[in-house]
Amino acid sequence: MAPVKKEKTEMSAFERKRLENIATNSAMLKDLSATAEKILPKPVGRPKSTAKSAPRKKKPAPVKREEARPTRTSSRLAGHDADSETAKRKAEVEFEFATEQAKAKRLRVSGDLNYNDIIVEGKKFSKDDNFLSGIMRGAQPNVRTFTEDDIKETTDESLKALREKMSGLELYEGYQPNQIKITPERIYALGFHPSPEKPLIFAGDKMGNMGIFDASQTGPEVKAEDNGDDDEDPETPEPAITALKVHSRTITSFVFPANGEHVYSSSYDSSVRKFDLQKGVAVEVFAPSSIDEDLPISCIAIPASDPNMLYFTTLEGQLGKHDMRTSSDTELWQIRDKKIGGFSLHPLQPHLAATASNDKMLQIWDLRNVKGKGDARIPALMGEHESRLSVSHASWSAAGHIATSSYDDTVKIYSFLDAGSFKVGHDLDDKAMKPSSVIKHNNQVGRWVTILKPQWQERPEDGIQKFVIGNMNRFVDVFSSDGEQLAQLSGEGITAVPAVAQFHPTKDWVGAGTASGKLCLWM
């Protein structure tokens, strides 16, 4: 029987494309090899040995390779002087980039990676979970995580009323947020003047500029003249903003005394200044004794019971105390080895300090009980709680709650309602330091957004303890002390993350600043 001939199947488009790619890559490699042969010198051939076998030479010691350095480019052709700061900075950036590239190459893993190779330890997903959504939990602009349905479905009448009240706050009508450029650069700190008569907002940016915006000013009343040209828009007046250069580096926090006559500001430039609102003078109330000493200040607090005493934390893990009536009465305690991003004093028990640090710790310190000698002298540690990742800020409420934000994508609330009864030497065990509420919250700000930090309303008129924190989806979240979300503030014209959120001390006014120096305000 004659063999049956198999019909030749038609080649698929995918297979045809694959073969084309193989042919193209082969041709490219041949071309590169031919070019290399022309450029590189040919190795000199060794004469054949007459002996049957020759002893092998020892392999030379491996040559130590230097890290890759950037290719130099001409600053002269780029128009920069040889000794200019621009040229120096350019060279530094190029070197840093090359170093990072070299590190990345050394850390690269060859070959294919499957799910089991790249899964983070302890992180598992069910079959119903989308794999990428579990890892790439990035911001989703304008996608709400708290809606009107959440308010309507609230069964607790008092909670529902509070949610309706806070969700009823409206965006300031005088100007659009993209019109209120309160600082030239990214906002790092925000503060409300304590006056209940009119909203006066202070903002500090990364370059040490302080902007002041009076929200009682009337917005633009644009009246087009009947000139027969409907296409021509009248010029819109800009909001009146006072801009001051009070620091040389990032402004990190503001503190207002009860009388509201001045404002204190801290900065990475190692100083704290008191700006007199009447005289327009910014007096330096604290700075290191040596001008060469670098003490970047991350946060300050001034207790109402002792307005002459300044407390502060630094990026070097220090907690400090300074009497502003003198120039030398300063105590500096090295309480952590890593950055302390934020801290606060209990408003009614100012001897209790809560610190948040990059080593994942929330810690409570008793400033009445300072022990040790020399460099080992520090306040007594009352209790601590460790998060999975670094803790960005710790904020005390007047009732005794602490709210923290962490890079483990949570906002935690701790309750110490009996803090007034804590005696010297009082210890808080693990049970006492356990959070009373844990709120899921995206805190992955990345490189260009200021760190999200919870801020309590200091003296709420309604007596209800609540705090605000920026939301990566371009909102501001409002929470109560028991972890219930009260509102998710939004509005037209918000085109960036309102990361730096702040409550007015008494009024239900909320301000928030963006990375472009713009101000959002709800009243």
N, C-alpha and C positions, 0 to 999 in steps of 0.2 A: 504494500500500500504506500503510495507516494506521501511524503511528509506534508503536513498542512502548513502553509505559509502564514505566519502571524502578520496581521495587518499593522502597519506602522502607525502608532498613535501620534496625534498631532501634539507638538510641544506646547505646554501652557505658557501664558504670558509671564508668569512668575519665574518659570525655569529659564525662559529666554532672557529675561532681565538679569537673572543670576549669572548666567554664562557670559553675558556682555560685561558685567562688573568684573568677573574674573579676568577676562581678556584685557580690560582696561587697566586693572591693577598690575597685571603681568607686564604690560607694555611700559607702564610707569616705572616699575622696578628696574626693567632692563635699561631704560633711559637714564635713571639715576646711577646705575652701575657703570654705564658707558661714560657718563660725565665724571664720575669719581676716578675712573682709570686714567682719564686725561689729566686730571688735576693732581692726584696723588702720585708720588714717585714709586716706581716699581721696585720691589725688594730685590736685593742682589742675591743670586742663587749661591748656595753653599756647595763646594766641591764634594763629590761623593767620597765617602771614607773607604779606604782599602781594607781596613780591619773588619773582621766579621762582626764584631760588636764593640761599641765604645761606651765607656762609663757615662752614665747620665749626669748632667750638671744639676746642681741644686737650683731649685726655683728661687728667683730673687725675692727679697722681702716685698710684700705688697706696698705699693706707693700710696701714701696718704693723700687723698684727694681733698682739695679745698672746696668750700661751699661755692656754689655758683654765684657769680657777681653780675650785676646788670651791665649791659652794653652801654658804654659812655656815649653821650650825645653832647653836641656843642652848645654850651650856654651862650657863647658869643653870637652864633648864628640865630639863636632864639631871642637875642636882644637883651640878655641879662649880663650885668657886670660880674666879673669873676668873684668878687667878694660880697655880692648882694645876698640878702636874706632869701630871696626867691631861688637863687642858684643853689644855696646851701640846702634849703628845704627840698628842692628838686632831687638833689643827690641822695638825701636821706630817704626820701620816698622810694627812689629807684632801688636803693640797697635793701630796704625793708621788703619790697615786693619780691626781689630775687631770693632773699632768704626764705620767705614764706613759700615760694614756688619750689625751692630745693627741698624744704621740709615735706611739702605735699608729695613730691616724687618719691621720697624715701619711705613715706607711709603708705603709698599706694599698694593695694593688694591685687596681684595678677590673677587672671582667670575669671570664670563666671562665679557669681554669688547667688545662692538660693535663699529662700525665706529663712531657713534655720541658721544661716551664716550671719545674717544681718539683723535678726530680731533682737531687740533690747531685752536684757534679762528681766524677767518678771512681767513683761508686757505681752499679753496674748490677746488675740482677736477671735471672735466666734465666726462661724461661716456666714452669718448674716451681716457681719461688718464689712464695710468697704476698706480694703487694705490701705490704700493711700490716704483715705480720709482719717484713718486712725493715727497716721504719722504726720501728715502735712496738714495740721490743724491751723492753717493760717487765717488771717482776718478775712471776713466777708463783708465788704462795705455795704452799709445800709440794710443788712439782714438782721432783723430783730431777734433777740432771745427772750424778750418779755413784751407781750402784746396786750391789746385791749381785751382779748378773750380771757387772759389771765386775771384781769381785773373783774370782768363780769362774772367769772366762775368762782370768785372768792366768796366763801360761805360765812366767814367771820365778818360781821358787820363793821366793827371798829377798824379792822385791817382794810376792808374794802373802802371805807371812807378815807382812810389815810392814803391809800393808793390813788384814789381819785383826786385827792388834794394835790399830792406831789406830781402826779402825771399831768395835772392841769397847768403846771408852770409853762409859760410860753417864752419863746425866743425873743430877745430884745428887738423892738421894732424900729428903733432909731436908725440903725445901720445894719447891713448884712454882715455876717461874721467875716467874710473875705474883704470887707472894707475897714474893719477895725484892726489894723496892723499896729499892735501896741508895743512891740519890740522889733528891732531889725533882724534878730536871729532867733533860733529855736528857744522856746520858753521852757525853763527848768523849774521856776517857782512862781506861785501865784498867791495873792493875799487880798482880803477885803478890809478896808478901813472899818472900824467898829461902829461908825455912825449909822443909826437906823433911819436917818432922814433921807439920805441919798446914797446910791451905790457908787463907791469909789474903789476902783480895782487897781492893784499894783502887780506888775509882772517883771520877772527878772530873766534875762536870757543868757546864753552860753558865753557871750563876750563881755559880760559885766554891765550891760545896759539895763536900766530900770525905766519902765514905761508906766505912766499913770493915766487912767481913763475915767472920766466922770460920766457915768451913764445917765445922769439927770439932764444932760444937754439934749436939745431938740434935734431930731434927725433932719435930713435934707427935705425941705419942702420945695419940690421942683415944680415950677409953673412955666410951662412953655408959652412964649409970646407968639401971638398970631402974626407971624412974619411971612406966611405963605409957603414956608419950606417945612413940610412934615417930616422929612428925613433927617433934619438936623436936631440932635439931642442937646439940650442945655447942659452946661457943665454942672456936675454934682459936687457939692462941697464936701470935703473930707472931714471926719470927726476930729475934734481937738484933743490931741494926745501930748502929754508932757513927757519928753524923753531926757533921761539923765544918765551920765556915765559915772557910776559911783564905785565900780570895781573894775579890775583889769582882767578878771577871769569869771567863770560861771557863777551866777548868783544861785544859791541853793535853798534859801528859806527866808521867810519874813516873820517878824513878831511885832505885834502892835500892843502898846500899853493900853490900859483901860481908858485913859483920858484922850487918846487918839492924837496927841500933839506931835508925835514923831513915829518913825518906823525903824526897826532894826533889820539889817540885812546881813547875811553871811555869804561867804564866797570861797571858791577854790584858791583864791589869791592869798589865803591864810589870814584874812581880816574880817572883823565885824564892825559895821558902821551904823551910827545913829543919825538918821536924816531928819532934821527939824523941818516940819511942814510949813511953819510960819517964816522962818529965817532963810530957808532954802540952803542950809549948810549940812554937809555930811561929815560928822565927826568920827574919827577912828576910836572905837572904845576897846578894841582888842586886836593885837597882832603879836607875833613872836618877837622876843627881844632882839634877835638878830635878823637883819634884813635878808640874809642868805638862807634862813631856816624856812623850809617848806612844810606847812601845816594845813593842807587842804581841808576846809571845814565842810562837812556834809549836812549839818543841821544844827539849829540853835533852839534854846528854850529859856524863857525868863519867867520864874514863878511870880504870880500876882502878889503873893504874901511877902516877897522880898525882891522888889523891882531893881535892886542894885546888883543882884547876883545873876551871872550869865553862865549857862551850861551849854556845852557843845560836844559834838562828835566829829571825828576826822576819818578820812579815807585810809589812814594808817592803823585803824583799830583802837583809837584812843577816845576816852571820855574825859572832858575837861571842865573845870570850874574856875570862874574868874570874877573877882570883885571889881566892878566897873568904876568904883570910886578911887581906885589906885591903878598904877601902871604895872605893878610887879606881883600883886597877890594872885597868883595862878597855880592851880594844881592840875597835873596832867596824869591820868591813870591809863596804863596800857592794859586794857581789859580783853582785847582780842588780837589775834595775829593777822586778821584780814579786814577788809573794808567794812566799816559800819555805814550802811547807806542811809539810815534814818533812825531817829529815836524821838521820844517824847517824855514829858513828866506828867504824872497824874495831876489834873487840874486842881483837885482839892487836897491831895496828899503829895506835894511836890518833892518829898524825899524819896518817892518811888520812881525810878527811871526804867523805861523799857527800851531795849536796843535791838536792832535787826542787822544781821551781818551776813557777809558772803559765805561764811562757813556753815550756813543753813540754820543758824540759831536765833531764836527769840529768847532774850534773857531779861530778868527783872532784878534790879539792883537796889539796895538800901543805902542811900547817900548819907544816912545818919551814922552808919557803922562802917568806917573806913579802917582797914586793918593792914598790917605789914609795915615793912621799912624799905626805904629806897625805891628801886624800880619795882619791887614786889608789893608796894602799897597800893591797894585798890579797894573800892567799896565791896561790901558783903554781897555775894550772889545769893538771892533768895530762891530762885527757881529758873528752869530753862525748858524749852521744848525745841526739838529738832525736826525740821521739815526735810523733804526729800531733796530739795534744791535750795539755792540761796534765798534768803528772806530780804525783801527790798525796804520795808518800812514797818514800824510799829507805832501805832497811834492810840493814845489813851483817850477815853471818853470821860466826861465828868462823873458818870455813874460808876465807873470802874471797869469798863470793857476795854480790851485791847484788840484792835483790828490790824491784821498784817496782810501783806501781799507777797507772794512767792513765785519763783520761776517754775514751781511744780504745778502751775495753773490752778491755784486755789487762792481764795481769800478766807482767812481763818479769823474767828472771833473767840476770844478768851474772856471769861467772866470772873471778876474779882470784886463782887459787890460788897464784900466785907473788908475791903482794903483799909478802911479807916481804923480797924481794930488790930492791924498787924503791929506787933511789938518788935522792938529791936531784937534781932536774932531769929525772927520768925522764918521758918523754912516752908517752901511750897513743894509738896511731893508730886510725883508723876500724875496722880489723879487730879490734883488741883490745877496742874499745868496742861491738862488735856483740853483741846478746843471744845467750846460749847456748840459751835457751828462751823461747818466747812462748806464753802460755796465754790462750785466749779466756775472758773473765770479765766479766760485767755489772757495771760500776762506776757506773751512772747512779743515784746516790743521791737526786737531786732536792733539794728544799728542807728536808725534814723528817727526813732520815736522815743520821747522821754519816758523813763520808767514809771509805771503805773503805781500810785500810792494812795491808800485810803486816807481820807481826812474827815474827822468828825465835825459836826456842828457843835461849837463850844458851849453855848448857852441857849438851847432852843426855846423859843417862846411857848411852844405847845408842850414842853416838857418831855418830848419823845426823842430818845437818843437815835440818831441816824447819821450815816456817813455817805460820801460820794467817792467814786473812783472812775477813771476813764475806761472806755470800752473800745477795743480794737476795731469794732465794726462802725466806728464814728458816732458813738453815743456817749452819754454819761450815765452810769448806773447809780441808783440810790437804794441803799439797804438800811434796814432797821437793825437794832442791836441783837435781835434773835435770829438774824440771817434771812429774814423775809425781804424779797425785793419789792420796793415801793414804786419805783418808776424807772423808765429808760428814756432820758431826755434827748430830744432830737430837734430838727428844724431844717428849713430850706437854707441852702448856701453853705452848709458844712462840708467842706471838700477834703478834710484831713482829720486825723485822729485827735480829738480833744483830750489829750493825755493827762495834762496837769489840771486836775479838778479841785475845786475849793468851795466850801460852804461859807456864807456870811455867818459871823458868830451867833447872831440871834434870828435874823430874818431868813425866810425860805428863798434866798437868792443863791444861785449857783453859777460860778464862773469856771471856764476851762480854757486852757491855752494849747496851741498846736505847735508843730515843728517849724512852721513858717512864720511864727510870731503873731498869729491871728488870735483874736479873743472871741469866745462864744459866751453868751450870758443869758440865763433864764431867770425870770422874775414872776 
